[in-house]
Amino acid sequence: MNAEDLTIIITGASSGIGKAVALELATFKPTMVIVARRQRNLMKTAHLLKKKGVKVLPIIGDVRNRDDQERIVNLTMKAFGSIDILINNAGLGKTNLFIDQPESEIDELIETNLLALIKLTRKVLPIMKEQGRGHIINLSSTLALIPPYPLAVYSATKAAVKTFSDCIREEVKEYGVKVSTVFPGPYKTEFSKVAGYGDSGFQGYEVTKLAKNIAKLVTKPKDDLIKPWFFIPLVWLTKFSKFMRKKVIAGIADTIMVAKRESDIIQETKQKKEEVEVIAR
């Protein structure tokens, strides 16, 4: 099919990687269904897509919610009659030592990063099977391959996304459905702030470069996409060398923990300043 004939669903499209991918895909002029919880931000993305001449359906919803999952699929089919590509991008991270991590936070990570992805994929695959075509693009993380301890549950969910993608890829290929897994490194998005280590000035890579590579998967599908490229030899080294694995993972963990401590200090300083200002009034 020509790219402009495709109907693409993107979850978590109000900011970060999801928004960047949606804007990058706009050059192909597909029909897009963008999903997120934050209405104002999602509508901004929709407005930008419309300005680029893209037919877009914004859906305010939480991918963890079963009714919202049904609504995403039903509204898409009612409006456009097909689902050609599902980009499971919605996700979040929380930096914490596992022993101190609240159970509510653990539930949130598993439900958002893994269960929602599996369930939405399950609702879309029968449609793709009937069409005889389709493409599932799942967002994992390089931390699924080199997992640091401050993000144990997050890394576990992203490793599960990889395993899930590898399994269903073999199952659905006979139906003309492709499955790709994307493993992003640290990019400049809201991820680090939400995860709890972003206010320290933690630096990431430009997300537009990643978005370009994800958009290319639409026209040139591949099983796995690891970005930035230099994570490929890094992953290879950690796979075959126990020494390098310990060294690399310890380095990542230490960097994240330092950034979290700095972020916590910044937040505490802000809070104390606000308390002083309130008293002064």
N, C-alpha and C positions, 0 to 999 in steps of 0.2 A: 504493500500500500504506500501511497505518497504520504509524506509526513503531515500535510495539511488535512488528510482524511482521518487522522488518528484522534481518538478521544482519550485523554490522559487525566488520571486522578493523581493529585499530589497532596499528601497529608503534611501537616505542619508547615503550611505555605505562607504563614503570616510574617515570617522573619527568617534570618539565617540561611541555611543551605536550601531549604524548601523554596523560599522566596527567590533566591538567586537562580535556582534551577528553572523555576517557572519563567522568569524573565529571559533566561538564556534560550529556553525552548520556544519562546515567542517568535524567534526568527524563522522557525519552521511553519508557523501559522497553524498549529493544531487546535482542536477544541480542548479547553482545559477546565477541569473541575478542581477547585482549590479548597482545601479544608483546614480549619484551625479553630481554636476556642476563642481567640481574641478578635472580636468583631471589627473594631476600628482598624487594627493592623491588617486584617485580612482584606477589608474593603480598599485599603490603600494599594495592596498588591493587585487586586482586581482592577482598580482604576488604571494602574500602570500598564496592565496587560491589554485593556481595552484601547488605550492610547496607541498601542502597537498593532492594533487591528485584529486582536485575538478574540474569538468567541469564548467567553468565560462564565462559569457558574460558580459563584462563591457559596460555600456551605459552612455555616457556623455550627460546629459540633465537636464533641470530645470522642476521639477514636476508641477510648476505653469503654464507652457506653454502648451497650448492645443495640439499643434503639437508634442511636446515631449511626452506628455501622450499617444497619438496615436502610436508614434514610439516605445515606451517602450513595449506596448502590442503587436504590429504587429511583431516587431523583435523577441520577446520571442516566439510567436506562430510559426513564420516561422522557427526559429532555433530548437525548442524543441517540438512543437505541443501540449503543455498543460501549464496551470498555476494552480498549486496546492495550493500555499501559497503566499499571498501578505502581506508583512510586511511594513505598512505605518509608516516609522520612521522619514522621513525628517521633520524638524521643527526648529524653533528658538524662542528665547525670547528676549525681550528688556525691560530693567528696566527703568521706567520713571513714574513720576506723570502724571496721565491721562490728567490733565489740561494743562500740558506742552508738551504732546506727539505730534509730528508732524503727520499730516494726512498720509503722505507717509509711516511712520513707522507702523501706524495702518493697512493700506492696506497690507503691506508686511506680517504682522503677520497673518491676516485673510486669505490671499491668500495661504500662505505657510502651515500653521498649520491646516487649515480647508477645504478651497475650493479645494485645490489640492488633499487632502486625499479623499474627497467625490467623486470628479470627476474620480480619478483613480480607486477607488472602483467600481464606476458605470460602467466603461469600462471592468472591470475584471469579475464582477458577472455573466453576461450572459454566459461567457465561462465556469465558474464553474458550473452554473446551467445545461448546456448541458452535462458537464462531469459527473454530479451527485455527485460531491465531491468538496471540497475546504475549505480553511481556511483563513480568513482575520484577521490579527493581527494589531490593531491600537495602536499607542503610544499616550497616554494622559499624565497626570502628577498628582502627589499628590496635586499640587496646584489647580487642578480642584475641589478638595474636601475640601481643606482648603486654600482659595484664599487670598493672601496678596495684599494690595493696590498698592505697587510699580510695580506689574505685572498684572494690571487689565485686559488689553486686552489679554495678553498671557493666563491668567487663564480662561478667558471667552472662548477663542478658544478651550482650552483643555477640558473644561466642555462640550462644544458642541460636541467634539469628543466622549465623554462618552455617551451623549444622542443619538447621531447618531448610535453608536455601539449597544446600548441597543435596539434601534428600529429595525434596520435591522436584528439583531440576530433572532428575532421572525419571521421576514418575510422570511428569507432564509433557516431556519433549515429544512423545508420540502424538500429542494433540496439537502440535504446532505452537506450543507455549514455551517461551524462554524465561529463564530466571537468572538474574544478575545480582551479585552482592558487591556493595561499595564499602570500602574500608578507608574512611577519611582519617587523616592525622589531625593535629590541632589547627583549626581555622578560626578566623576572626568572626565569631558569631556571639550570640548571647549564651552559648553553652557554658563557657567558663564562669560567667557571672552567676548563672542559675546553679551551677555545680558547686559554687562557693569559693572559687579562687580567682575570680576575674577582676576584682577591684584593685588588685595589686599591680596592675599593668602587665599581666601575663600576655606575652606576644604570640599571635598565631599567624597563619598564612592567609593570603587573600582568597576569600571564598569564591570570587568570580572565576578563578582558574579551575577550581574544583567543579563548579557548576558547568563549565564548558565541557569538561570530560564526561560528566554524568549525562549531559545532553547528547553527546556523541553516541552513547549507548543506544539511543532510540533508533539511529540509522545503522549503527555497527555494534550489535549486541556482543558482549563477551561475558564469561562466567564471573570473573572477579576483576575489580578495579581497586587498586591500592594507590592512594595519593596522599602527600607528595611522593614522587617516584622513588626517592632515596629511602623510603621505608621498605621497599622491596628487598634490597640487599640486607637491610637491618633485620627484617623478619627472617630472612634466610639464615643469617648468622646466628640469631638467637634460637633457631630451630635445631641447628646442628652442633652448637657449642654451648655446653652448660655454663662455662665461664662467662661467655659473652651474654648469655641470657640473664644471668644474675646481675652482671654489670649494667646492662642496658635497662633492665626493669628497675633496678635500684636507683639508677640515675633519673628515670622518669618519675618514680615515686617521690624521691627527694625534691625534685623540682616542683611537683604538684603540692607537696606538703609545705614547702617554703612559701609558695604563692598563697596557699590557704591561710597560713599564719599571718602573712602580711595583709591579706584581705580582711581577716578577722580584726586586726589592729585598726585598720582604716575604718571599719564599721563601728567598732567600739568608740573610736575618737569622734566620729560623726554623731553617735548617739549621745555621748557626754556633752558635746557642744550644743545639741538640740535641747538637752535637759537644762543646761545653764541658761540658754536663751529663754526658755519657758519660765524659769525662776525669775529672771531679770525683768520679765514683763509684769 
